[in-house]
Amino acid sequence: MTPKPTRTVRPAAAYALVAACMAVMIAMAVWVPARAAEVALYQVTVPLKGNTEGDRNTAFAEALRSVVVRASGERAAGADPAVSAAADGANRLVQRYTATSDRQLKVGFDAAAIDKLLQQAGLPAWPSERPATLVLMAAPGGAGAGRAIRAGERPAERTELEQAAQARGVPLVWPVAEIRIDAARAQSAGSDLDEVVTAAGTPADAVLIGSGAGGRTEWTLVHAGQSAQRRGTIADGVHLAADSFADRYAPASTRGESIATVLVDGVDGLQAYAGLMQELESLSMIRKVAVSEVDRATVRLQLTLRGDLELLRRIAALTSSLRPTGGSDAGAPDFVYEP
């Protein structure tokens, strides 16, 4: 699981349910609800030119810039003055590193330090829970022309796309079944993913469709009832996805923190309560959870968020167990827990 800035969970001591829940959580051991794809934001691999301290520091600086781009969602974030200044002493932010035999350096940064750097630079913070993106990319010419590259195939075009996705922090999945590109475009024209995803045989939150010739690809991204297009290189497909996702999941509100009071329904027992607490504590945008009231199957919580309540609704829609209700009635639940 992706490391994240230190946060605390403070259930109200007055509720006996909270104390009993702790025993349930221990008994549940490593159980964690299934959820959307999560990106390891603070770990990156960069080239290492040599074995000197200067070579390592140069690699640390490059790694820091890469991590900031991935964590903020902004492609130009590595050139931010505050980030450039931090890169000069990037070794002080490194938690661990390992040099490989093929002259690569695997670097892991302190999550809290990166989070603080984003705030100092005035950059947004894109949570690590991100849409799993189904890629329907036209297979190379010949007998496979017109169909999408499948999960078991590894042409050079797929490798290029995956490298760009790694750099921007976009998790990709590939179809198991054979999919025709023209059919997929027609099916997704109404921004409805269900038919395309079902045909591909791979769960996904978004679909990225690419086809073209002569080194130029027509890209279409469909997610959350909206679509976006871009024409360009293979890497431009990833940039379309990353830019679109960052617009939705790394808004201006993530430049700071806010406190929101929410009602969660569907908490009908100790096991459900324990599962809800684990789900909330695991979400990277939540900094603190405090329980203020338990009323039958409804829990009232005070959440400290990197972002706002609207962003939490968008992130919750990517999970399998926390459903935003969309209701605006006073006193109505904001979310329903569905383990």
N, C-alpha and C positions, 0 to 999 in steps of 0.2 A: 504494500500500500504506500502511496506517496507520502513522504514526510510533510509536515505542515507546521506553521507557527504554533507555539504553545498556547493552549486554550484550556479552560477549566469548565467542569460541569458541577453546578451547585444545586442539587435538589433541595427543596425546603424540608428542613428537619422535622417539621411539625407533622408530616404525613407518614403514618406507619407503612403505607404502601411503598414508599421509597425504600425504606430499610428492608422490607421483605423482598423487594425487587432485586436487591444486590445479591442475595443468595441465588435467585433464579439466574442472574447473569453469569455468576460463577459456574453454575451447573451447565449452562449453555456453552461454556468454554469458547471455542473458536467460531461459533456460528455467526455468520455475517449475512445480511440480506443481499440478494443479487441486485446489481445496479448497472448504470451506464458505464461505458469505458472510462477508465481513469488513467491519466497521463502522469508519468514520473517527471514532474516539472523541474526538480532541482538536481537532476543527474544528466550528464551529457558526456559524449566522447568526442575529442578533438585531436587533430594531428599533433605529433610531438617531434620537433625537428632534431633534437639531440638530447643528451643526458645531463646537461649543465643546469644549474639553478636558474639561469637566465632563460633557457629554453622552457623550463617548467613554468616560470612566471608568465612568459608569453602565452603559453597554452592556457594557463589559468585565466588570463585576461580574455582570451577568445571564448573560453567556456562560459565565463560570467556574462558576456554579451549575448551569447546564444541562449542561456537560461532566461535572461531578462526578456528577450523576444518571445520565447515560449510562454513565460509566465504572464506577460502583459497582453499578448495578442497583437501588439503593435510591431510591424515589420521593421520599422526604423528605430525601435527603442534602444538598440545597442549603441547608437550614436548620440544618445541623450547626454548632455554635459555632466549630469550627476552620475550617470552610469560610467562614462569614460573616466571620471575621477576615481570612482570605486574600482574600476578595472586596473588602475595603476597599483593598487594594493589588494588585488583579488585573492592572493594567497591567504590573507587574514580571514576570508570568508569561507575557505574550503574546509569541509568536514573530513573528507577522505579522498584519496586518489590512488590510482593504480596504473602503471605503465604496462602496455602489452608488447608482445614480441614483434608486432608489425608497426611499431612506432606510433601508437595511439595512446592517448591519456584519458582514462575514465575518471571523471571528476564529479564529486558530490558536494553540493553547497549546503550551508546551514539555512533551513527553510525560513526561520524567523528573520535572519539577516537579509535574505532576498526580499521578504515581505516588507521590511523596513525600508530597503532601498527603493522599492517601487513607490512607497509613500513619499519618500524624500524627493524623488524625481517627478512626482505628480503624475505617475503612470497608473493606468487601471490594473486591476488584478483579475485575470481570467481564471476561474476556479478549475481545479484539476479534473472534475467530472465533466466530460465532454461528449458530444454526440458521436456515437459509433457510425462511421460514414461508409456506406456501401458504394464501392467503386464499380461502375459499369463502363469500362474503358475498352474501346474497340481493339480487338486482337490484331496482330500484324497481318498484312495482306496474304493472299493465297486462299487456301481452302477455308481458313477461319475468318475471312473478311465478313464483316457485318455482325459478328457476335462479340460478346464481352469476354475479356480474359477471365478464366476461372481460377478458383483458389489454388488448384494444383499446378498451375502454369507460372513460369517465371521468365517472361521475355524481358529484354533490357528496358523497355518502356515502364514496366511495373517497378523495377528496381529504382529507376529515376524518380518515379512518383513517390515511392515509399521514403526515399532519402529526403525529399522536400517535406513530406508529411512529418517525419521525425523532427526536422528542424523547427517546424511551426507548431508542433504538438497537436496534430490532428490524427486521431486513431482511425485506421482504415480496416475494412473487412472486404472480402472478395466473394463473389457468388459461387455457390457450390454447383448449382444447376446451370444449364446452358441458357443464356439470355440473348435475345436479339436487340441490338442497340435501337433500331428504329421503333420496335415495339415498346421498349422501355420509355423512350421519349414520349410516345403517344399516351402511354399509361400514366405518366407523371405530369402530363400537361395541366391537369387540374390540381396540381400540388398535393395529390393523394398518394402516399407512399405504400399503402397496405398491399396493393396488387403487385407492385414491383418487388417489394421485399419478400412477399410470400413466394413469388415465382423464383427468386434467387435462392431461397432456402437458407438464408442467413439473417438473423435478427439485426436490425439497424435502426438508427434514429434519423438518418439523412441519406440521401442518394446523390452521388456525383456521377454525371454521365458525360463521357468525352468521346468524340469521334471527329475525324478530319483527315487531311492529307497535306503533303508538302511541308511538314513541320509545324503546321498550325492546326490547333484543335478547338472545336466548338465545345465549350464546357457549360453544363447546366447543373446547378445545385438546387435540390428541393429539400426543405426542412421547415418544420413548424408551420405548415400551411402556406409557405412562401417559396418563390423560386428566384434565382439570380443567374445571370449568364455572363460569360467572358470568353473572348477568343484570344488564344495565345499558345504558349509552349506547354509542355507536359507539366512543368512546375507551376504554371499559372492556374492550373486546376486546383492545386492545393492552396494557392494564395487566395483564390476565390472562396474556397471553403473556410479557411482560417479567418479571412477578413469578415466574412458574413457572420460566422459564429462569434467572433470577438465583438461585433456590433451588438449582438443580442446578449451575450453572456459576460462581457467585460465593459459595462456601461460606466458613465462618469461616477456613479454612486460608489463604485469599488475603489475610488481614490481615498476613501475614508471608511469609518465604521458608523453603524447606526444601531439603535435598539428597537426591537419590534415585539409586541405582545401578540401571540397567536393562540388559537384554539385548534386542537387536534382531536378529531373524533375517531372512533374505531378501536380505542384502547380498552378492550373488554376483559383484561385479565393481566396477571403478573408477567406472563410470557410476552404478551403484546406490549406491555409497558417497557420491558427490558429491550425488546427489539426496536421500539421507537427511540429509546435513548441511544442505542448503538448506532442507529441510522443517522440521527441528528449529529452525534459526536463525530461521526466519520465524514460528514460533509465539510469540504475544505473552507467554505465561506463562513461557516459558523464558528465564532470565537468563544462563545460562552453560552451555556444552557442553564437556566434557573427555572425550577418548577414552582409555580405560585398557587395552583389549585388543581385538585383532582375531583371531578364530579361524575360519578358513574363511569361511562366509557369515554369521557371527554377530559382532556388535560389542557390546562392553561399554562403557557410557557412564556418566559421572557428571554429573547434571544439577542445576543450581540452578534452583529453580522458585518462582514467585510462586503458592503453593498447595502441593498435595501430589501424590503419584503417582496417587491415585484421580481427581483432577481432570484430570490429563494423559490418563488413559484415556478420560474422557468427551469431552475436546476432540479426541483422536485419532480417536474414532468419527465425528466430523464431517468428517474429512479423507477424501480418496479414496485415499491411499497409505500411511497408517500405521494398521494394524489392531491393536487391543488383543487379546491372546490370551485373557484371562480365566482363564488357568491359574494355579494356586497351588503347583505342584510346585517344589521347590527346584531351581535350575539351569535351569528351563524359560524360554524367551524370554518377555518381557513384551509385546513387540510384534513384528509381522511387517511388513516394508517391502514394499509391493506397487506398484511404479511403473506 
